Amino acid sequence: MAGASYDRLGRGYTARRATDPRIAAAVEEALGDARSVVNVGAGTGSYEPAGREVVAVEPSAVMIAQRPPRSAPAIQAAAEALPLADDSVDAAMAIFTDHHWSDRAAGMGELRRVARKCVVMLNVDPAWTERFWLTRDYLRSFVDLVPEPYREPGYWERELRDLLGDVEIRPVPVPHDCRDGFFQAYWRRPEAYLDEAVRNSISVFHALPDDEVNAAIEQLRADLGDGTWAVRNVELLKLTELDLGLRLVVRDL
């Protein structure tokens, strides 16, 4: 998934990718008493904490243009070369972004370089990719986008410890009515994936061939229509939140 361009897929992003308050609370807690924060891969400003001094770093001009008028100032730059001095902020955060970096080691090294107190990251452990019903039953080729080592349980965590040091990894359950429309967000609302606007705000659907996506969506549409999806996933309909591999990574410095 590295290198996906939000100049292409970021248009209309804010319509579906709102901050979910429950996930935001977990991020806020992880930031602790940090007063100054750099948000790396900041996008349109989701999860930027209120009441703190925030600097946003985002490579895509399209995404920067969609930031709300009162959001933190944004610098157009990449995670691998942050335009900040050493130890210049209390915390560095990176939310749903590191899988797009061209050089993960460089990006994480930059997070550690600029932060005085902590590094906070949020993303899905890639080893969970094929556990999600949308991948398992409809978009099997998504697994091929995940580099083979990352499909192995534990590899992603080991890499984080190698690059960041002694990290704490906290599970973040995804609520059934999650407001942030990332790939797994609609796990109990399958009909949402039939909406092109929903798919347009999820990078996976841009990374796969159109014919594969179209075939998957038509199969999902048919399975929703005849009840196949509900029978196959009946246990999910009883849940209000679900562990889908979303993890908060915290490195105190």
N, C-alpha and C positions, 0 to 999 in steps of 0.2 A: 504493500500500500504506500510505501515511501514515494514522495514526489508528486502525489495527487495535487492538482492545481485548483485552488479555490478561486482563482480568477475566472475559471470556467464554470465550476459547480457551485460557487458561492452566491450567485444571484438569487434573491428571494429567500436567503438562508434564515433571516430573522423571523419569517412567518411561522416556522416550525421548530426552531431551536431556541426556545425560551429557557431561562434558568428554572430548574426545579428546586423549590425551597428546601426539600428534605436532603437532596444531594448537596445543596449550597451550605446547609447547616454542618454537614460533615467536613466540607472544605474549610469553613470558618473555624471550626474547632481545631483542625490540623494546623492552621496558621498561628494559633496561639496568640501571643502578645505582640506579634510582628506589627509594626506601625507602617513600614514601607514595603511594598510588594511589586515585583515585576511579574506581569502576566505574559508568559511566552506562548506564542501561537494564540494570541488573544481573540482572534476572530472579531465577532460583533460585540464582545464584552460580557458574555455569559459568565457567571460565577465570580466576577470581579467584586471583591468585598467592599461594602460601604463603610465609611468612617475610617478608612486607611488611605495612605498616600499610595496611589497606584500608577505605574507606568506600564503601558501596553506595548508589546512588540508583536508585530504581525507582518508576514511577508506579502500578503495579498492586498493590493489596492482596492479590489472589489469589496473585500471584507471590511477594510477600514472605512470605506465610504458608507457602509451600513451601520456604523456605530452610532448609538443615540447621541444627540447634541451635548448632553451633560456627562457623557462617559469620560473616562480617563484619557489623557493625551496618548496618541499612538505613534509609534516609530515604525517605519517600514523596514524590517530587517528579519534575518533568519535566526533560528535557535542556535545554529552552529557558530554564529559570530555575533554575539550580543553586543550592541554599542554602549556598554556600561563598564564602568571601572570595577576593579576587584573590590569585593565586600561593600558594594555601594547601596544595597538594599537589605532589609531584614530577611525577607523571604522571596524565593523564586517559585512560581507556580506554573504548571503546564497541564491543562485540562483537555482531554480528548485530542491530543495533538502529536504525541511523540511517535506514533506509527506513521506519520507523514514525513518525518525528518529523513534527510538523505544520509546522515551520519549520526546514529544514536549516541555513540560514545562521545562525539564532539559536543552534541547538544547537552547531554547530561553533565559533561565537564564544565560547560558554560554556566549551567544552573548553579553548580557548586561554587564556581569562581566568583559570581556576583553576589551570592547570598551570604549574610553574616550568621543568621540563626537557623534557617531551615529551608528545605526543598520539599515541595508538595506536588505530587502528580496524581492524576486520576485517569484511568483507562481500563479497558477490559483485557484480562489475561488472555492472550491469543490461543492458549491451549483449550479454552472453552468454546472456540468458534463453532465447532461442529456439534456441540451439545444443544444449541439453540434450534428450536423446531424449524425456523425459517431457513436456516442453512441445511439442517439435516434432511428435510423433506422436499425442499424446493430449489435451493441455491447451492448445491453441492460444490460447484466450481469455486465458490468463495474460499473454500479450504485451500485451493491451489494458490491463492494470493498470499497465504500465510507462509513465510519461509519455513522450510521443513523443521529446523531445530526448534522453532517456537511452538510447534504442534505438540511437542513433548511436555507433559506436565512437569512443572518445576523449572524448566529452562528459563522462562521469562523472569522468574523471581531470582534465580542465580545470577542472571545478567545484571539485574538491578543492583544486587549486592556487590557485584564486581565493579560496577561503574559508580555507584553512589556511596557504598559502604554499608554500615549497619542500619538498614531501613526497617521501618515497621510497616507491615502491609495489612490494611484493614478492609474486610469485605463491606461493600456498600450495596444493600439490596435495592432492586429497582421497583418502585411502586407501580401498581397496576394502572394508575392514571398519570404516569410521569409526564411532566410538561416539556421536558427536553427530548425532542424527537430523534435521538440517535438510533442506531440500527436495532438494538434490542428493546427499545422503549415501549413498543406496542405489543409486547408479548401476550397480553390478554385482550388486545384489540386488533385482531388480525386483519379486519376489513380496512384498517388504516393503510396497509401496504398497497392496497388497490389504488390509492390516491397518488397521482403523479407528483403533486406538490410535496407530499411526504417523501417520496422516493428521491426527489430532486435535492433534498436537504441532507441526504445520507450518501457519503462518499462511496460506499460499497456498490451502489447501483450505477455509479458512473465508471467504476473500475472494471465491471464485467461487460461482456459483449451484449449489445442491445437485444439480439435474438434470444439469448439465454435468459435475460431478465424478462422479456415479454412472455416467453414460454412458462417461466416460473409463476409469473403473476396470473396468467390465464389458468394454470393448474390450481393455484390458490383460490381463484374466483370460483372455479368449479367445485372445489372441496368445501368451500363455505356454503355454496348453494345447495349441495346435496347432503350436508351434515357430516361429511367425512372428517373435516378438521375438528369439529367439536367432539366427535367420538374419540379421535386419536389423542386429543389434548384435554380431555374432560377434567383431569385433576387440576389443571391450571385455572380453571374457571372458579375454583373454590378459594384461590389465594388472593391476598391483597398486596403482597410483595414477593419477589423472587430473586434468588441469588443467580445471576447470569454471568458471573466472573468479573463484575465491575469491582475494581480495587483502588483504594486510596493508598498511595505510597508516601510515607513521611520519613524524611531524613533530617534529624536534628544535628546541627553543626556545632 
